Amino acid sequence: MNKVLYKPLGMVVSSLGGIAASMLFKQIWKRVAGQDDAPDATDAKYGWAEVVIAAAVQGAIFGAVKAAVDRAGAEGYRKATGDWPGDE
């Protein structure tokens, strides 16, 4: 039953985490690279290194934020219900 109750909450929390990660990456990229947007893989004016570094940084930020937000959501669920989501 825990998974059934947590699933909708987890989806909302994950979506908010994705939005937060995108905003954080955009701010970091703007400060570090001095550009509003990271290069796309198909943008001819950027080299391999720039494209791959941008993607790696974006992936690392997304992964870290998603893990932190998902963990916080699980902790909040545990505090509210006394159960850890996923425990059977």
C-alpha positions in Angstrom: 0.0 0.0 0.0 2.9 2.3 0.7 4.0 2.4 -2.9 0.5 3.1 -4.1 0.2 6.2 -1.8 3.7 7.4 -2.5 3.6 7.1 -6.3 1.6 10.2 -7.1 3.6 12.3 -4.6 6.8 10.9 -5.9 5.9 11.9 -9.5 5.1 15.5 -8.4 8.3 15.7 -6.3 10.4 14.3 -9.3 8.9 16.8 -11.7 9.7 19.7 -9.4 13.2 18.3 -9.0 13.6 18.3 -12.7 12.5 21.9 -13.0 14.8 22.9 -10.1 17.8 21.0 -11.8 17.2 22.8 -15.1 17.1 26.2 -13.4 20.2 25.5 -11.4 22.1 24.3 -14.4 21.1 27.3 -16.4 22.3 29.6 -13.6 25.6 27.7 -13.2 26.2 27.7 -17.0 25.5 31.4 -17.2 28.1 32.2 -14.5 30.8 29.8 -15.6 30.5 30.1 -19.4 29.0 33.6 -19.7 26.3 32.4 -22.0 22.6 32.1 -21.5 22.3 28.6 -23.0 24.5 25.6 -23.1 25.5 24.4 -26.5 23.4 21.8 -28.3 25.1 18.7 -29.7 24.1 19.8 -33.2 25.3 23.4 -32.9 28.1 23.7 -35.5 29.7 26.7 -33.7 30.8 24.6 -30.7 33.5 21.9 -30.6 33.3 18.5 -29.2 34.8 19.4 -25.9 32.3 22.2 -25.2 29.3 20.1 -26.1 30.4 17.1 -24.1 31.4 19.1 -21.1 28.1 20.9 -21.1 26.2 17.7 -21.3 28.3 16.1 -18.5 27.8 19.0 -16.2 24.1 19.1 -16.9 23.8 15.4 -16.2 25.7 15.6 -13.0 23.6 18.5 -11.7 20.4 16.8 -12.8 21.4 13.5 -11.1 22.4 15.1 -7.9 19.3 17.3 -7.6 17.0 14.5 -8.5 18.5 12.2 -5.9 18.3 15.0 -3.2 14.7 15.8 -4.1 13.6 12.2 -4.3 15.3 11.5 -0.9 13.7 14.5 0.7 10.3 13.4 -0.6 10.8 9.9 0.8 11.9 11.4 4.1 8.8 13.7 4.2 6.6 10.8 3.4 8.1 8.8 6.2 7.7 11.6 8.7 4.0 12.1 7.6 3.1 8.4 7.6 5.7 6.6 9.7 6.4 4.3 6.7 9.3 4.4 4.2 8.0 4.4 0.7 9.0 1.1 -0.9 9.1 -0.9 2.3 6.8 -3.9 2.1 
